[in-house]
Amino acid sequence: EAGVAQSPRYKIIEKRQSVAFWCNPISGHATLYWYQQILGQGPKLLIQFQNNGVVDDSQLPKDRFSAERLKGVDSTLKIQPAKLEDSAVYLCASSSPGTSPYEQYFGPGTRLTVT
Amino acid sequence: SQKIEQNSEALNIQEGKTATLTCNYTNYSPAYLQWYRQDPGRGPVFLLLIRENEKEKRKERLKVTFDTTLKQSLFHITASQPADSATYLCALDDNYGQNFVFGPGTRLSVLP
């Protein structure tokens, strides 16, 4: 079974630029999560989708971050405009209640550096 | 305020000993608590999940306990090996599969 795919793996941008990250979850996984992990900290949930609907986006900075999962499969997370404090690894995860509920499978992450 | 803490930033132990990691939380009422392993440059990998009505869960050399009165989970690795060296994260859900919160992690080093 293929794992969670993310691209790009690395991205360097200047502040005030925009950036987008892509995630393809494990086939059949209805739930998709985006996390932000700052160096030395645990992952912080940004948004959780169930199919193509948003379950939780309470910690998403909506003035600059947006995410979509239009067909209930892959997802895009966008930052516009980026700030220095957005430098972090952005992790995508997926899960399926049909297997072990709430067991999340993570992708390798996208390391973003904002200069 | 809500908080989730892990006992120490780093833990060094000798190979063959038992590693014990602690996860404490305040002002949460999780239905589940999970433990993940994260290696440098990689995403977390799920290890174990324990429910609020379970006291203990085991998987091979791993054991997790969950005390909802103390608001604490303990994660044990017995007969530790250098390959167990990694960062271990605890995570809880605050709303039955929603509002997942991760602790800051404990970096475990098993010395040969």
Interface residues (C-beta under 8 A of the other chain):
Chain A: V4 T31 Y33 Y35 G40 Q41 G42 P43 K44 L45 Q48 V55 D56 S58 L91 A93 P97 S100 P101 Y102 E103 Q104 Y105 F106 G107 P108 G109
Chain B: Y32 Q34 G41 R42 G43 P44 V45 F46 L49 L89 A91 D93 N95 G97 Q98 N99 F100 V101 F102 G103 P104 G105
